Amino acid sequence: MATHKSAEKRDRQNKRRRARNISAKSALRTKVKAVDTAVEGKKKTEAVAALKATAPALAKAASKGVIHKKNASRKISRLTKKVNALK
């Protein structure tokens, strides 16, 4: 356990950041799942709407450091390919 004052503060900061990141990742998974569900149900309008909400959320998470930039780019690309395949 941390014994120095600075180490105790660092521990508190890490706990707050970890909780924030877990929450953000959970929200992202929910948005991605909404796109996947719409694609599986072959509902193009719902899939497009869900993708429009999901892509900026992924990009923002990458800019905040919640997920890696290339991870976000890959997910956006794959989701877009799935949605565009619906016709």
C-alpha positions, 0 to 999 in steps of 0.5 A: 500500500502507498505510504508517501503522500504523493503515492497516496494521491496517485492511487486516488487518481488512478482509481478515479480514472479507472472507474471513468475508463470502465464506464466509458468502455461499457458505453462504447460496447453498448453502442457497438452492440446496437449497430450489430443488432440492427445489422443482424436484423437487417434494419438499414435505417436503424443501423445507419442511425446507430453508426452515426452515434457510434463513430463519433463516440469511438473517436472521442474515446480514442482522443481521450485515451480510453482506447487506442486510436487505431483500435477506434479506427478499426472498429469504425471501419468494420462497422461501416463495412457491415452497415454498407453491406446491407442493401 
